[in-house]
Amino acid sequence: MSVATLFLPCASGAEAFLADEVRGLAPVGERVTETRGGVAITLANADVALRLAMQLNLESRLAQRVLWQVASAPYRSEDDLYELGCSIRWTDWISPRETLRVDVTAQRSPLKSLNFAGLRIKDAVCDVMRELAGDRPNVDTWRPDLSLLLHLSADQATLYVDTSGEALFKRGWREDTGEAPLKETLAAAMLAAAGWLGRADDAPLLDPCCGAGTIAIEAAQMSCGIAPGLQRRFAFERLIPFRALQRDWQQLGEAARARVHAPSVAVHAGDVSFRMTDFAQRNAERAGVRDAIEFKTADALQRLPPAESGTLVMNPPYGERIEAKGSGQAARQSFEDGGSSSEFFSRLASHWKRSYPGWTAWVLSPDMKLPQAMRLKESRRVVMWNGPIECRLFKFDLVAGSMRAKASAEA
């Protein structure tokens, strides 16, 4: 191997934050390129790329995967894809005793069947292996040794080796979840957009509607210097090019564990639901940050600030968890039918203006009219996608009373 290109897909809207993260981890001077839906980095030295791929899997909070590009070429038919697959010396990656899987993604591809496109890549890998090693690998769709991703644009086919295995948002600690839990990578993107990095000079952080605790746990791990991939395994550990670097991988893990420290800044979290607060505490325990988060079961409409100033980061929930404790079934049904949503946010904004002056709030919502519902003027809005749902991360600078009253007083 000589020149190598890594591609790290991420949630739409997080590309710039991921690019900054990759630049911070990559050797100085390497070219990092933002593209729609991810970041690419090309390295002139393949050995450096192998080590960086391991480090990115271990350290990246924002990437969904770390993909190693092995081939790219124009295509018009499935036969072109077969030729693309045959251009790789697959015995450099696995042996015939190991297994593979091929996944396919596409944007405006003219091909009628993506399944058949993946089958042609699989056929190419097996034929190359049979020719070079005398036997072919089997397919394993559950936990393959070699996971390939074929991406098809309108006229270009690109083939990647997935060095991650399971998606990187699966940190290894989440077992207790509520409905529609927030992915860890999106929580990290929210913190990156807020400029909150878990440093000693960052303000205390509070998530008053924490659900399963994802935002608070990500924040606490950052505050304690815990690498996001420290508790899981990766696909590259089973691939031939990385086997000679086992000592390097061991050293990366040892260095990451040596960086763990007491929390640099306070993290607070809680939920109106005792059940969800308990889930969050158990997840925090598995993540190694139970003592770094102060949990409190409380209604977001009543909870008082834990410090004079700080940063609120939240993904507002819906249904029962958003209500004050003791609300009845009729009230829950009213909210689920949309009857009390704007009332909740209006009351939340009033509570913040009354109790949280000096704080900054970051709220993720698919409702583009959220500032209007809260009667607050956002100072910034960041486009973010929660899976297929287009959202905005709104920033509110909280002051006592209203922004209009503050402006009049300053005048």
C-alpha angles and dihedrals in degrees: 000000000000122000112026133190124203122196122198115193118206141171113291109264094033098079097102092048091048091049090055090048093050092048089053092054101036125082112275114271099023114136114252117188127193115218132172107286098007153005130268128202124188120202126192093211117061093200089057089048091053092053092045091051089056092047094048091052090051100041111028115105096178107043120093093205142347109237125191112212111225102168142003130179143143115273140188104174144017089265088064089054090052090053089049091053091047091055092074126082095227094183085075088067109035142358126242089257091066132076139241144197131194124209124186132207125180144187116195092337114171092215117110099214125038089186090060090047089056091046091056091053090049090050090051093051092049094047092050091048092048091050096047102033105021095243140058133234123246127241119254115180094183108051111355124181091223117036114187128193120200115196119194125195122180092287109355128080120199124186122203137185109224107226094182106059104194114038112276094240085074096087095173100250106079113101103131114063140164127211116312096355117205114251116245092234091056091048088052090050090053090052091047091051089051090052089237109145103163094255125148090252093053117102121251112277128225131187105185094183098042101158107182089357100251098143094043093046093050089049093047092050089052090049090052096043093243114159111231094231097047094105102047145060129243137216094239090069088075098045123100099232091058098046093082088055098058091117090052090050091050091051092050090053093046091049091049092051090048090057094059110112143159113294114284095204136020121263121196129188143161146145138221087241117078088204094057093044088053091049090051093050092051092049090049090052091055090045091055095243105095091118092045094063127064106214123197129173103226143136111263088222091060107028113117122221117270091215140020091257136006148124125290114203119177146156101209113229128216134226125014098357094061096059132087114265112272097031112146133233092265091058092047091052090048092055094045088053089054096253100123104026096101090042091056094051092045091053091044091054091048090051091049093049090048099043108018108050109154093031127111119221127203114191126184114211141153087216108098089194095057094114089055091050090049093042089229130125112232117224092202140007124198123197111234133165121221097201105299093345118099110221141171126226103216122202118208123187103211121219132166112273115353134329088244091055091049092050091050092049092050090049 
